[in-house]
Amino acid sequence: MGVKIEESWHQVLQNEFEKEYFKKLTAFVKEEYATHQVFPPGNLIFNAFDKTPFAAVKVVLIGQDPYHGYGQAHGLAFSVQEGVTPPPSLRNIFKEIKDDLGKPIPKSGNLERWADQGVLLLNSILTVRANAAGSHQKKGWEEFTDAAIKALSDEREGLVFMLWGAYAQKKGAIINAAKHHVLTAAHPSPFAADKGFFGCKHFSKANAYLRQQGQSEIDW
C-alpha cells in the first residue's frame, strides 16, 4: 500500500502495510474522515513518525489516543497545536518538569521541539472522532503502533521509554528492558498525577541515562 510516512519508518514498517488488518484499518479510517469530523487532520496522522525518524529516536513517550476537541490534536502524543491552551495532563507534565529540572512552564503546549530532538510522541491509536474519546480503539491502530514499539526495542539499543499509567505500561510489555531504560509512573492526568507522577523525576532520569549512553540530553 502507498502509505505516506517518513522513509526510514516506511522501511521499518512496510510489512505492516501489506497485512490484512492494516488494509481494513485504512478502509475504516478513510470512511470516518469522509463521513465524520476526525482528528488529527489527515495529513498529520503519522506526524510522530515524520517528525522523528527511526534512527533519530532517543526517547519514546506513549500516549493513548488523540485529543478529541477541535483544533487540539496534531499527531503528537500529549501535544497541542500552537495557540491552544495546554490540557490538564500537559499542564501537569510541565509542572513536573519545573519541579524536576527548574525550567519555567512554557506558554505553548506544542511539543514539536521535543520531537525534533528525538522524542517519539507516539499515541497507541492515531485517529479519533470529534468529541468521542476512544472511538477508534480496536480498529487496528494498536497492532500497528505495537509493531513500531517492537521494532525500536529489537533494532535499537539504549533508548528511554516513558510509560505513564496502566495503559502505557501494558502496551510497553513488549519492550526489552535489558537493552533499554524503561521508566514507569502514574498517568499525569488530574485523576492520577498525585499517585506517583508528581515527583517521578523522569525528565532528569532520562537525561542522566542519555548522558551515560554518550547521547545529548533532551532540552525539555
C-alpha positions in Angstrom: 0.0 0.0 0.0 1.2 3.6 -0.7 1.3 5.0 2.8 2.7 8.5 3.2 5.1 8.2 6.2 8.7 9.2 6.8 11.0 7.0 4.7 13.0 5.3 7.4 9.8 4.3 9.2 8.3 3.2 5.9 11.1 0.7 5.5 10.8 -0.5 9.1 7.0 -0.9 9.0 6.5 -1.8 5.3 5.4 -5.4 6.2 2.6 -4.0 8.3 1.1 -2.1 5.4 0.5 -5.3 3.5 -1.2 -7.1 6.3 -5.0 -7.6 6.3 -5.6 -5.7 9.5 -3.9 -2.6 8.1 -6.0 -2.8 4.9 -9.2 -3.0 7.0 -7.9 -0.1 9.2 -7.2 2.1 6.2 -10.7 1.5 4.8 -12.2 2.3 8.2 -10.2 5.5 8.6 -10.9 6.7 5.1 -14.7 6.2 5.7 -14.5 8.0 9.0 -12.8 11.0 7.5 -15.3 11.1 4.7 -18.4 11.0 6.9 -17.4 12.5 10.3 -15.1 15.1 11.8 -11.9 13.2 12.8 -8.7 14.4 14.4 -5.9 15.0 13.8 -6.1 16.4 10.2 -5.4 13.6 7.7 -2.0 14.9 6.7 -0.9 14.7 10.4 -1.9 11.1 11.2 1.7 9.9 11.0 3.2 13.2 12.4 5.0 11.5 15.2 6.9 9.3 12.7 7.5 12.1 10.3 9.0 14.4 13.0 11.3 11.8 14.5 12.9 9.3 12.0 13.7 5.8 13.2 17.4 6.3 13.8 16.8 9.7 15.5 14.7 8.3 18.3 16.2 8.7 21.8 13.1 8.7 24.0 9.7 7.1 23.4 6.7 8.6 25.2 3.5 6.5 24.8 0.0 8.0 24.9 -3.4 6.6 24.3 -5.5 8.3 21.6 -5.5 11.8 20.2 -7.3 14.8 21.8 -10.8 14.8 20.5 -11.5 18.5 20.9 -11.5 20.9 17.9 -8.1 22.1 16.8 -6.1 20.3 19.6 -4.5 17.2 18.1 -1.7 17.3 15.5 -0.4 13.8 15.6 2.0 14.0 18.6 1.0 12.4 22.0 0.2 15.0 24.7 1.0 17.9 22.4 -1.5 20.5 21.1 -1.3 22.9 18.2 0.1 26.3 18.6 -2.2 28.8 20.3 -4.3 26.0 22.0 -4.4 26.1 25.9 -2.4 23.1 27.2 -4.9 20.5 28.6 -4.7 19.3 32.2 -2.4 16.3 31.6 0.1 18.5 29.7 0.0 21.2 32.4 0.9 18.5 34.9 3.8 17.4 32.7 5.1 20.9 32.6 4.7 21.2 36.4 6.8 18.1 36.9 9.5 19.4 34.5 9.6 22.6 36.5 9.9 20.7 39.8 12.4 18.2 38.4 14.6 20.5 36.3 13.8 24.0 37.4 12.6 25.0 33.9 9.8 27.6 33.6 6.4 26.4 32.5 6.1 27.2 28.7 3.2 29.1 27.3 3.0 26.8 24.3 1.7 23.2 24.5 3.2 22.4 21.1 5.8 19.7 21.7 7.4 19.7 18.3 10.5 21.0 19.9 10.8 17.6 21.8 10.1 15.6 18.6 12.8 17.4 16.8 15.3 16.3 19.5 14.4 12.6 19.2 11.4 12.2 21.5 8.9 10.0 19.7 5.5 11.2 20.9 3.5 8.1 20.0 -0.2 7.6 20.7 -1.3 4.0 20.7 -4.3 5.0 18.5 -3.6 7.6 15.8 -7.1 8.9 15.0 -10.3 9.8 16.9 -13.8 11.0 16.0 -14.5 14.5 17.3 -15.9 14.6 20.9 -15.8 10.8 21.1 -12.8 9.6 23.1 -11.7 6.1 22.3 -13.9 5.9 19.2 -11.1 4.4 17.0 -10.0 1.8 19.5 -9.6 -1.8 18.4 -9.7 -1.0 14.7 -6.0 -1.9 14.1 -4.0 1.1 15.3 -2.9 -0.7 18.4 -1.4 -3.5 16.4 0.4 -1.0 14.1 1.9 1.0 17.0 2.9 -2.2 18.8 4.9 -3.1 15.6 6.6 0.3 15.8 7.5 -0.1 19.5 8.7 -3.7 18.9 10.9 -2.5 16.1 12.5 0.1 18.3 13.0 -2.4 21.1 14.5 -5.1 18.8 16.6 -3.0 16.4 17.8 -0.1 18.6 19.7 0.0 21.9 19.9 2.4 24.8 16.5 4.1 24.3 14.4 5.6 27.1 10.8 4.5 27.3 8.4 6.6 29.4 5.3 4.6 30.4 2.7 6.7 32.3 -0.3 4.9 33.6 -1.6 1.3 33.3 -2.5 1.5 29.6 1.0 2.6 28.5 2.7 0.1 30.9 0.6 -2.8 29.4 1.5 -1.7 25.9 5.2 -1.4 26.9 5.3 -5.1 28.0 7.0 -5.9 24.6 10.0 -3.7 25.4 13.3 -5.4 26.1 14.2 -3.8 29.4 17.7 -5.4 29.3 18.6 -3.2 26.3 16.6 0.0 27.2 15.8 2.2 30.1 12.1 1.8 31.0 10.6 4.5 33.3 7.1 3.9 34.7 4.9 6.2 36.7 1.2 7.1 37.2 -0.5 9.0 34.4 -0.2 12.8 34.5 -4.0 13.3 34.3 -5.6 15.2 37.2 -7.1 11.9 38.4 -3.8 10.1 38.8 -0.9 12.6 38.9 -0.8 12.7 42.7 -0.5 8.9 42.8 3.1 8.8 41.5 3.5 11.0 38.6 4.4 14.1 40.5 7.9 13.5 41.9 8.8 10.8 39.4 11.7 12.9 38.0 11.5 11.1 34.7 13.0 14.0 32.8 16.2 14.2 34.8 16.4 10.4 34.9 16.0 10.3 31.1 18.8 12.8 30.6 21.1 11.1 33.0 20.7 7.8 31.1 21.2 9.5 27.8 24.5 11.0 29.1 25.6 7.6 30.2 24.9 6.4 26.6 27.1 9.2 25.2 24.0 10.9 23.8 23.0 14.6 24.0 20.3 15.4 26.6 16.8 16.5 25.8 16.1 20.2 26.4 12.7 19.6 28.0 
